[in-house]
Amino acid sequence: MKKEIKIFAGLIFILFVTVGFAQNTGKIAGKVTDEKTAEVLIGVNILIEGTGLGAATDMNGEYIIVNVPPKTYNVIAKYIGYANTVTRNVHVGSGSTTKIDFRITQTEITLNHEVVITAKAPLVVKDMTSTEARITADQIKELPLQNINQLITQQAGVSKGSDGGIHIRGGRSSEISYLVNGVSITDDFNRTQALSVETESIQELKVISGTFNAEYGNAMSGVVNIVTKSGGQNLSGNLEIWSGDYVSNHTDIYKHINSVNPFANYNFQGFLNGPLIPDKLNFFVSARRFFDGGYIFGINKYNPQGRASWVDGVLVPNLGDNSFVSMNSSSKWSGQATIDWKITGDLKFKVDAFGSSEANKFYNHMYQWNPNGSSSAKSKGYSLFGTFTHVLFLNTFQELTFAYKNNNYATHLYENLFDPRYVSPDSALIAGYHFLTAGTDLNHFDRSTKSATIKWDLTSQIDNINLAKVGVQAQFDKLFYENITLIPALGSNGQQLIPFVP
């Protein structure tokens, strides 16, 4: 069966006004007063250190800084005749408002005096209008977890099914919407993740498990929103390497488990980020190579092509070499590259590129003596996002995003359908429940999803409480599906051709 489907997802128009908002950036807001008199101060400059973002207090001594990427910052209040006041460790989350009030003190103009305050997380988040959980880059660094699915399943209300699928609030795994930097990475074929993002590339992971707003479409159970890291102003990097093996004293169950190889499983991953042009062009790159040799082994007693074959009238045994072959191994390559270009003070362009390739062997008990006859699964994909951010005027900005993603998944033993190593299905026929002593997996499955998206958003802070956002999005999908089982070709006499021809 071979199908190719083209789908135009249509236009989606959304408009909402809310005290909280859902996007890839957050806000810092607060009030500035005189420490002694408690009077509000007008025109105080509030700056986010190292970003160029800032605001000035209004007639009520209040300020709002919008479009702040999720991260931990130092926020400075500067006013003539008053000591500079710095609030450190201010965490900004995507789609949320961080409240920072300043009480500043008068000082002599000639004195270089600075007051330092350490921010504390509030006990009650007033602008949280939905059930959600957030994990920051600093928290991820402290967790002994290797992939994004492990991070997600650690949150309340999230579980992992027997098939490995993620379920939120007991819903189906296909009812979750996955976003990276505001762009959907959901595979429209089966509604799973079409993009692999490594944990060290994540700046913030947010899991919304209820009452999400109109901006999130195609989601019934929950939303997983990922914001990736961007390049910093200073050159920095990290490299992590580890290796190991599985061990067990249950050698009667796990064959070959007592043969320890310290390099049977290994992981190489790292990142590098910094400026290409100071205060103008920054980069972030990361890469990972992972291999898991598995812990379930079969014995190559028989070759897939048969127990014996006739050669010049002589029956020649076709036995294997009795070597141990892993039947649940997995390997993965993945990478990310990000470029941030500050074109002008009001215009910024960001490019994100992601890619990954995986190969997995799934254990099949019937092939334990013929492990080389069992098929494997391979997946690969890449995504490219480009976003223009334009500040129109105070507290109002627009974003234009172009995105393309390509995801492919295939399972087969040999890539070529007419590979001569495929043998007749009769080779796998055996009476009773026994291990196969010959035969090859004759199933070929291949599918791919290609998606192109364009979206535009306009965000405006109407007043100190309400924010309005309007947007339009169009998406075009192309799906390919192929599921083939090889059967023997028949000759003119109606009999199967020998040797086997599919």
Legacy VTK file of the C-alpha trace (Angstrom):
# vtk DataFile Version 3.0
C-alpha trace
ASCII
DATASET POLYDATA
POINTS 502 float
0.000 0.000 0.000
1.427 3.343 -1.029
-0.213 6.665 -0.329
0.780 10.275 -0.729
-1.414 12.916 0.836
-1.229 16.683 0.565
-3.017 18.740 3.169
-3.448 22.487 3.452
-4.097 23.177 7.089
-5.758 26.518 6.426
-5.579 29.812 8.227
-5.960 30.215 11.944
-6.796 33.625 13.370
-6.666 34.217 17.102
-7.229 37.175 19.358
-7.274 37.288 23.107
-6.762 39.655 26.002
-5.474 38.193 29.238
-3.508 38.847 32.402
-1.193 36.024 31.445
0.105 35.232 27.985
1.549 32.223 26.182
4.606 32.757 24.030
8.385 32.232 24.043
9.228 35.337 26.031
8.201 36.777 29.375
7.824 40.125 31.130
9.390 41.941 34.043
7.134 44.456 35.774
7.074 46.331 39.033
7.035 49.612 40.904
9.796 51.944 42.130
9.443 53.950 45.341
11.619 55.995 47.664
12.739 53.802 50.560
12.194 56.504 53.211
9.099 58.339 52.015
7.447 55.493 50.021
6.675 58.034 47.290
6.596 56.751 43.719
9.490 57.838 41.497
8.963 58.924 37.900
11.482 58.333 35.109
13.626 55.727 36.877
15.608 53.686 34.337
15.162 49.918 34.742
17.745 47.912 32.798
18.297 44.181 32.287
22.035 43.676 32.517
23.738 42.405 29.367
20.678 42.549 27.095
19.985 46.142 26.057
16.392 45.710 27.265
14.887 48.230 29.638
12.108 50.675 30.490
11.383 53.831 32.480
8.811 54.239 35.232
5.595 56.106 34.422
3.569 58.670 36.392
2.620 55.953 38.875
6.196 54.762 39.310
5.412 51.554 37.414
7.353 49.915 34.583
6.983 46.938 32.236
9.673 45.285 30.089
8.212 42.936 27.463
9.733 40.397 25.055
12.302 39.131 27.576
13.769 35.688 26.692
13.415 33.120 29.506
16.597 33.164 31.564
18.066 34.372 34.858
19.106 38.042 34.884
20.359 40.919 36.997
17.974 43.917 36.911
19.284 47.421 37.691
17.374 50.548 38.786
19.178 53.853 38.037
18.038 57.331 39.068
19.911 60.601 39.535
20.468 61.319 43.213
19.765 57.734 44.222
22.028 54.716 44.674
22.009 52.193 41.860
20.021 49.169 43.030
20.655 45.708 41.560
18.321 42.747 41.995
20.176 39.544 41.163
18.973 36.094 40.104
15.742 37.323 38.559
14.206 34.393 36.694
11.968 35.121 33.718
9.753 32.349 32.375
8.063 32.178 28.986
4.490 33.425 29.020
4.710 34.772 32.568
5.312 38.043 34.408
8.113 38.380 36.954
7.304 41.000 39.582
10.303 43.059 40.767
9.644 46.125 42.942
12.442 48.528 43.877
12.788 50.673 47.006
15.787 52.874 46.300
17.703 55.182 48.642
18.996 58.712 48.145
22.764 59.191 48.116
25.412 61.782 47.354
25.919 62.230 43.627
29.679 61.944 44.054
29.462 58.563 45.786
29.660 55.399 43.708
27.225 53.452 45.858
25.314 50.335 44.803
22.668 48.340 46.644
22.477 44.616 45.824
19.331 42.541 46.412
18.797 38.836 45.692
15.419 38.012 44.163
13.207 35.310 45.661
10.569 33.274 43.885
7.029 34.222 44.974
4.999 31.661 46.891
1.948 32.397 44.726
2.229 33.045 40.978
-0.639 35.461 40.394
-0.629 35.387 36.592
-0.705 31.584 36.265
-4.045 30.852 34.615
-3.430 27.183 33.803
-1.943 24.064 35.361
1.677 24.029 34.291
5.159 22.918 35.283
8.431 24.609 34.325
11.959 23.283 34.241
14.819 25.719 33.703
18.264 25.045 32.254
19.805 25.222 35.737
17.361 22.619 37.039
17.931 20.335 34.048
21.660 20.448 34.717
21.104 18.975 38.188
18.819 16.135 37.068
20.214 12.669 36.161
18.092 12.474 33.005
19.252 11.845 29.450
16.417 12.914 27.146
13.444 15.212 26.880
10.840 12.472 27.361
12.309 11.684 30.779
11.978 15.362 31.707
8.348 15.472 30.610
7.299 12.290 32.418
8.729 13.612 35.694
5.982 16.249 35.846
2.698 15.872 37.725
-0.151 14.496 35.628
2.171 12.973 33.011
2.650 9.230 32.530
4.393 6.900 30.100
2.451 4.115 28.423
3.587 0.561 27.743
4.280 1.557 24.140
6.554 4.401 25.251
4.003 7.105 24.426
3.498 10.120 26.696
0.060 10.723 28.216
-1.122 13.885 29.990
-4.113 13.705 32.354
-4.888 10.198 31.084
-5.413 11.366 27.500
-4.077 9.793 24.341
-0.481 10.383 23.309
-1.805 11.914 20.060
-3.628 14.670 21.994
-0.453 16.578 22.930
0.917 19.542 21.011
4.722 19.929 20.933
6.304 23.336 20.287
9.902 24.531 19.958
10.428 28.297 20.061
6.755 28.806 19.304
6.747 26.530 16.236
4.891 23.219 16.164
7.170 20.176 15.916
4.307 17.680 16.063
4.367 15.004 13.368
0.961 15.343 11.720
0.941 11.647 10.817
0.665 10.286 14.364
0.813 13.472 16.513
4.143 12.583 18.161
7.372 14.601 18.362
8.936 15.085 14.939
12.061 16.734 16.313
14.644 15.576 18.831
15.907 18.347 21.139
18.706 17.453 23.546
18.453 18.474 27.193
21.590 20.636 27.112
20.007 22.778 24.367
16.912 23.589 26.436
16.633 26.954 28.162
13.157 26.232 29.498
10.681 23.371 29.257
7.031 24.072 30.069
4.314 21.420 30.346
0.755 22.803 30.312
-1.776 20.218 31.412
-5.006 22.176 31.304
-6.926 25.317 30.279
-4.505 26.462 27.590
-5.573 29.418 25.487
-6.554 29.835 21.839
-2.962 30.215 20.681
-2.417 26.486 21.130
-4.248 24.513 18.460
-4.486 20.759 17.887
-4.146 20.005 21.589
-6.680 18.302 23.841
-4.668 16.830 26.722
-1.731 19.186 27.030
1.021 21.302 25.527
4.791 20.876 25.740
6.565 24.165 24.967
10.363 24.164 24.620
12.518 27.285 24.439
16.067 26.562 23.284
19.249 28.370 24.236
20.762 31.251 22.290
24.311 32.517 22.052
25.694 34.650 24.869
28.008 37.644 24.931
30.934 35.556 26.205
32.486 32.502 24.572
31.736 29.358 26.575
31.204 25.658 26.056
30.905 22.259 27.631
31.883 18.686 26.743
30.507 15.574 28.418
31.756 12.030 27.781
30.781 8.797 29.476
30.783 5.089 28.718
29.789 1.848 30.431
28.025 -1.486 30.118
25.155 -3.483 31.573
25.927 -6.036 34.299
23.737 -8.640 36.004
24.124 -11.864 37.951
21.110 -13.345 36.117
23.220 -14.977 33.428
20.519 -17.613 32.911
18.192 -14.890 31.599
20.589 -12.431 29.971
23.001 -14.189 27.660
26.460 -12.670 27.291
25.763 -10.244 30.148
28.854 -11.410 32.045
31.103 -10.234 29.204
31.724 -6.658 30.336
32.897 -4.094 27.785
33.423 -0.603 29.294
32.764 0.952 25.869
29.628 -1.024 24.958
27.516 2.059 25.736
28.846 5.569 25.234
27.766 9.172 24.966
29.540 12.237 23.571
27.792 15.578 23.774
28.748 19.209 24.015
27.924 22.757 23.068
29.689 25.993 22.202
28.239 29.495 22.193
29.363 33.089 22.088
29.588 36.190 19.910
30.597 36.269 16.250
30.271 40.052 16.226
30.037 41.527 19.760
26.574 42.933 20.557
25.483 42.133 17.014
25.734 38.459 16.041
25.736 35.483 18.436
25.785 31.721 17.883
24.950 28.503 19.729
25.835 25.003 18.468
25.417 21.625 20.134
25.896 18.004 19.083
25.417 14.537 20.549
26.487 11.013 19.621
24.858 8.222 21.645
25.154 4.440 21.368
23.558 1.733 23.506
24.803 -1.779 22.790
21.774 -3.335 24.487
21.470 -6.077 27.090
19.467 -8.756 25.231
21.561 -10.926 22.928
20.705 -13.607 20.420
23.010 -16.395 19.252
23.845 -16.521 15.555
23.341 -20.281 15.261
21.714 -20.083 11.841
22.014 -17.713 8.924
18.798 -16.096 7.658
19.279 -17.577 4.195
18.583 -21.154 5.396
19.896 -24.102 7.365
21.437 -25.679 4.268
21.589 -25.153 0.526
22.384 -27.273 -2.508
25.680 -26.421 -4.196
26.607 -28.511 -7.273
24.367 -31.307 -6.092
25.820 -31.298 -2.577
23.833 -30.215 0.508
26.062 -27.650 2.243
25.248 -26.589 5.840
24.500 -22.881 6.180
25.117 -22.474 9.889
26.056 -19.302 11.699
29.227 -18.626 13.647
27.525 -18.851 17.089
28.470 -15.253 17.853
26.370 -13.096 20.176
24.307 -10.422 18.418
22.547 -7.580 20.249
18.796 -7.555 19.696
17.866 -4.266 21.406
20.657 -1.858 20.495
20.128 1.807 19.648
22.209 4.666 18.275
21.647 8.348 17.687
23.220 11.438 16.140
21.709 14.871 16.817
22.653 18.515 16.548
21.441 22.103 16.736
22.722 25.424 15.418
21.302 28.851 16.291
22.226 32.302 15.005
20.933 35.532 16.599
21.411 38.677 14.528
20.569 42.067 16.012
20.091 43.982 12.761
19.083 47.248 14.444
17.909 48.254 17.884
14.324 47.438 16.865
14.838 44.509 14.479
16.225 41.058 15.241
16.519 37.867 13.184
16.972 34.372 14.589
17.651 31.106 12.754
17.352 27.651 14.356
18.424 24.433 12.633
17.891 20.967 14.129
18.764 17.511 12.838
18.828 13.948 14.122
19.249 10.356 12.950
18.370 7.259 14.981
18.561 3.483 14.525
16.898 1.008 16.876
16.699 -2.755 17.087
13.541 -4.116 18.748
13.741 -7.510 20.398
11.834 -10.332 18.662
11.886 -13.574 20.650
11.353 -15.787 17.581
14.654 -14.627 16.058
16.857 -15.445 19.063
18.809 -18.106 17.116
18.569 -16.153 13.864
19.161 -12.554 15.052
20.417 -11.299 11.688
17.034 -12.020 10.114
15.171 -9.498 12.278
14.467 -5.983 10.976
15.411 -2.659 12.583
13.832 0.798 12.722
15.455 3.968 11.442
14.309 7.553 11.762
15.795 10.817 10.620
14.627 14.364 10.424
15.571 17.997 10.262
13.885 21.319 10.912
14.688 24.914 10.018
13.081 27.964 11.662
13.575 31.641 10.858
12.015 34.429 12.966
12.017 38.208 12.507
11.183 40.215 15.650
10.337 43.884 15.112
9.617 46.376 17.901
7.014 48.784 16.523
6.785 51.113 19.502
6.817 50.994 23.283
5.572 47.606 24.571
4.409 46.499 21.113
6.249 44.113 18.810
5.532 41.733 15.946
7.061 38.406 14.915
7.166 36.760 11.490
8.209 33.101 11.449
8.985 30.710 8.601
9.436 27.021 9.435
10.074 23.772 7.571
10.357 20.270 9.003
10.987 16.881 7.411
10.579 13.638 9.333
11.048 10.058 8.084
10.512 6.699 9.787
11.230 3.291 8.241
11.489 -0.344 9.347
13.100 -3.028 7.204
15.853 -5.635 7.179
17.441 -4.617 3.876
16.816 -1.248 2.263
16.425 -2.600 -1.271
13.115 -4.399 -1.782
14.766 -6.767 -4.259
17.849 -7.525 -2.194
18.899 -11.128 -3.045
19.419 -11.868 0.645
15.659 -11.943 1.195
14.392 -15.535 1.302
11.024 -17.203 0.818
8.531 -16.948 3.692
8.513 -20.755 3.672
11.959 -20.573 5.303
10.366 -19.215 8.467
7.735 -21.949 8.720
8.305 -24.291 11.630
5.931 -26.500 13.584
5.136 -25.555 17.160
6.621 -22.795 19.251
10.303 -22.811 18.391
13.014 -20.305 17.563
13.355 -19.632 13.843
16.280 -21.458 12.283
16.027 -19.554 8.990
14.099 -16.773 7.331
14.074 -12.999 6.972
11.571 -10.363 8.046
9.755 -9.542 4.799
7.966 -6.385 5.958
8.907 -2.964 4.552
7.433 0.138 6.163
8.247 3.720 5.210
6.549 7.007 5.978
7.496 10.672 5.914
5.968 14.003 6.849
6.979 17.325 5.334
5.511 20.530 6.732
5.938 24.195 5.824
4.570 26.873 8.162
4.328 30.640 8.103
2.940 32.619 11.048
2.666 36.228 12.109
2.012 37.514 15.631
1.437 41.000 16.998
1.786 41.477 20.758
0.942 44.646 22.664
0.934 45.470 26.371
-2.295 47.475 26.607
-1.848 48.570 30.210
-0.101 47.389 33.341
-2.292 44.290 33.553
-3.662 43.321 30.146
-1.777 42.096 27.112
-3.323 41.547 23.677
-2.040 39.250 20.984
-3.313 38.669 17.472
-1.910 36.186 14.992
-2.419 34.298 11.764
-0.865 30.993 10.706
-0.869 28.824 7.593
0.554 25.316 7.320
1.036 22.971 4.371
1.627 19.235 4.965
2.728 16.454 2.637
2.427 12.892 3.958
3.902 9.747 2.421
2.957 6.235 3.566
4.184 2.872 2.259
3.597 -0.542 3.855
4.768 -3.574 1.875
5.030 -7.274 2.672
7.118 -9.257 0.191
5.472 -12.347 -1.286
6.952 -14.902 -3.714
6.707 -14.163 -7.416
5.012 -16.857 -9.516
6.256 -18.330 -12.764
4.210 -19.018 -15.904
3.183 -22.368 -14.417
1.742 -20.693 -11.340
4.463 -22.031 -9.069
6.837 -20.017 -6.891
10.078 -19.061 -8.578
13.187 -20.709 -7.118
15.394 -19.110 -5.914
13.033 -16.690 -4.182
12.027 -13.632 -6.190
9.765 -11.070 -4.441
LINES 1 503
502 0 1 2 3 4 5 6 7 8 9 10 11 12 13 14 15 16 17 18 19 20 21 22 23 24 25 26 27 28 29 30 31 32 33 34 35 36 37 38 39 40 41 42 43 44 45 46 47 48 49 50 51 52 53 54 55 56 57 58 59 60 61 62 63 64 65 66 67 68 69 70 71 72 73 74 75 76 77 78 79 80 81 82 83 84 85 86 87 88 89 90 91 92 93 94 95 96 97 98 99 100 101 102 103 104 105 106 107 108 109 110 111 112 113 114 115 116 117 118 119 120 121 122 123 124 125 126 127 128 129 130 131 132 133 134 135 136 137 138 139 140 141 142 143 144 145 146 147 148 149 150 151 152 153 154 155 156 157 158 159 160 161 162 163 164 165 166 167 168 169 170 171 172 173 174 175 176 177 178 179 180 181 182 183 184 185 186 187 188 189 190 191 192 193 194 195 196 197 198 199 200 201 202 203 204 205 206 207 208 209 210 211 212 213 214 215 216 217 218 219 220 221 222 223 224 225 226 227 228 229 230 231 232 233 234 235 236 237 238 239 240 241 242 243 244 245 246 247 248 249 250 251 252 253 254 255 256 257 258 259 260 261 262 263 264 265 266 267 268 269 270 271 272 273 274 275 276 277 278 279 280 281 282 283 284 285 286 287 288 289 290 291 292 293 294 295 296 297 298 299 300 301 302 303 304 305 306 307 308 309 310 311 312 313 314 315 316 317 318 319 320 321 322 323 324 325 326 327 328 329 330 331 332 333 334 335 336 337 338 339 340 341 342 343 344 345 346 347 348 349 350 351 352 353 354 355 356 357 358 359 360 361 362 363 364 365 366 367 368 369 370 371 372 373 374 375 376 377 378 379 380 381 382 383 384 385 386 387 388 389 390 391 392 393 394 395 396 397 398 399 400 401 402 403 404 405 406 407 408 409 410 411 412 413 414 415 416 417 418 419 420 421 422 423 424 425 426 427 428 429 430 431 432 433 434 435 436 437 438 439 440 441 442 443 444 445 446 447 448 449 450 451 452 453 454 455 456 457 458 459 460 461 462 463 464 465 466 467 468 469 470 471 472 473 474 475 476 477 478 479 480 481 482 483 484 485 486 487 488 489 490 491 492 493 494 495 496 497 498 499 500 501
